[in-house]
């Protein structure tokens, strides 16, 4: 099976609802969507349109109410938890909108933890992390806690933590939404570089901060449905 087939994402009749005592809220409704391996695709929509939910469903962070998500030969939405954890550790990377950095760990340690499942020794880990810290201007901040960084620097750390393990599929939620234009371009160019070198599939949720011309195509999401 080709790398592109392993990284292909298919959503079939994907629905997500949240039920409370008073009502059921439908966040996504019958999403049918295919993202080819090695594509860079934008999921674009206003706040509340369901972009983050769709990313989390595709990446296996939450389970659908109905429908299926497939990545390559895996039906992600039906995997047992232990198999899903292995897939997430080995092949899938997330860049979260709220960064999800561990507050009591240094920047270096936050990135190091993401590489732990790979089984690298300290020298191998250092060889991966240090060039990335230098490339993103974070070398002097490696022993700093996240709370001591600017929002833009935290965004950079979140990106480095994800790309360090070179995942075959990356889901990014507003990866350029909290940074200046120069930093945004650095992030965009590195995602494109990783895509070229690693044949990664990249799916980006944005309300408009990520330039559409940098992606292969844009999928519009409105009120939980794909607009055709």
N, C-alpha and C positions, 0 to 999 in steps of 0.2 A: 504494500500500500504506500502511495506517495505521501510525502510530508504534507502536501496541501490537503489530501484527503483526511489525514489524521487531525488537522487543525480546522476542519470544516464544521461550522455550527449550524444546526437546523432546529428551528422552533416549530412545533406542530400544535395548532389549536391551543395555544398557551393562554391560560387564564389564571389570574390571582385575585382572590377575594379575602377580605378581612371581616370577620363577624364579631359583633358586640351584642349586648343584650337588646339594644334598641334597633339595630339595623345591620345590614350587610353592605359593605362598601366594595365595589368592584374596581380594582386598580388597573388591571389589564384584561382585555376581552378578546379571546380568540386570535392571538397573534400567530401568524404563519410567516416565517422568515427564514431565509437561508443566507449565510455569510460564508463565502468561499475561503478556503485556506489561503493564507498570505494576503488577504484583503485588509485594507485599513478603511473602516466604515464609521461614519458618524451617526449616532442616534440623537436626533435634534428635536427639541420640544420645549415648551414653556415649563416653568416650575409646576409640579403636580401632575404632569402629563404621564408619569409612570416610567421615566427613563432609568432612574436608579433601581427601581424594582425589576425592570427587565434585565439590567446588567446582573443583578444579584441572582436572578433565576437562571440566566444563561451560565453563570459561573458556579452554580450549585450551592450558593450561600443560603438560599431559601428554597423551599419546595413549592411547586405550583399547586393550585387548587385542582386544576385539570390540565391535560395536555402533556407534551413531552419536550425535553431539550436533549439534543444529541451533539456531542463533540467527537468527531471521528467515529470510532466503533463503540463509544461509550454512550449509553442513555443516562446522562448525568442525573436527571430528575428521579431515576429509579435505583441509583446505586446505593448499596448499604453504606452506612456512615464511615466505616473503616476504609472502604475502597474509595469513597469520595474524598476523604482526607488525604489519601495517597495521591490521587489525581491532582488535588489542589496544591499539594506540596511540590510535586514533580513537574507539572505541566502548565498550571494556570497561575497567572499573576493578577493582582488587583491594585490599582491606584485609587485610594478612597478619597472622597471629597473632604472628609474631616480628618484625613491623614492617618488616624489610628496608630500613632506612635506610642510606645510604652513610656510613660512619663518618668519613671525612675531609672531608665536605662539611657546610657549615652547614645549619641548618634551612631557611633561605630557599632555598639552593641545591638541597636535596633536593626541594623542591616545584617549583622552577624547572625542573629536569630533566624532571619529568613533563609539563610544558607545552611542552617543546622541539619535539615533533613538530607542534604546532599552528602553528608559524611566527610566533608573536607577537613584536613588538619589545619592548624593555625596558620601555617605558612601559605597554604593554598588559599585560605579565606582572605588573608591579608593581600595576596597578589590580585584578587578580584576586587576587593573593596577600595583599596587605596587609589588606584587610577580613576575610579568613578568619583570618589570624593574630590580628587584634584580637578577632574573635568568639569564638575559642577561648582567649583569654588568653595568646597566645604572642608578642605583638609585641616584648616585651623580650628574647625568646630567639631572635630571627631570625638572629643571627650566631653562635649557640651551636652546638657540635658535639653530636650525639646522645648521646654518652657523658656529657655534662654535664647531661643531663635526667633527671628521674625516669621511671619506667616509664610512669606515667600520662601524662606530657607527651609521651613518645615515641609512645604510642598516639594522642594527639591529632594529632601531626605526620603519622602514617601515614594518618589519616582525611582531614586537610586535603590531603595530597598527591594522594589519590584523587579527592576531590570537586572539586578545583580545575579539572579538565578537563571536568567535567560529563558523565561517561560515560552512555551510554544503558542500560548494564547494569553493576551493581555486585555483586561477590562479596565478602562480608565474613566473615572467619574469626575468630569470638569478638571482635567489635569493642568490646565493653564488658567483656571479661573481666579487664582489667588496670587498671581505673579505679574511682574512688569513685562512689557513686550519683549525685551531682550532675553529674559529668562524663559518666557514662553517659547521663543524661537529655539532656544537651546533644548528644551524638552521635546519639542516637535521633531527637531533634527535627530535627536538620539533615538526616539521611537522609530523614525524612518530607517535609521541605521540598523537598529536591532531587527526590524522587519526584513531588511535586505540580507543581513548576515545570518540570521537565525530562521528565516522563513516563517516568522511569527505572524499570527492573525491578531489584529488589533481592533478593538471595538471601543469607541469613545462616546460617552454621553456628554452633551453640551446644550446649553440654552443659547449659545451663539458666540462664546469666547474663543472657540477653536476654529481657525479658518477653514472653510469648506474646501478650498482649492487644494489643501494638503491631503485630502482623503480621496479614495477611489469613488466613493459615492456617499450620499446622505439619505438617511431614512427618517422621515418625519413622523413623530408620534404625537397624536392629539387625543386627549381624553381616553387614554388606555388602548388606542387602536392605531395601527399603521395606516397613514394616509397614502392612498394610491394616487 
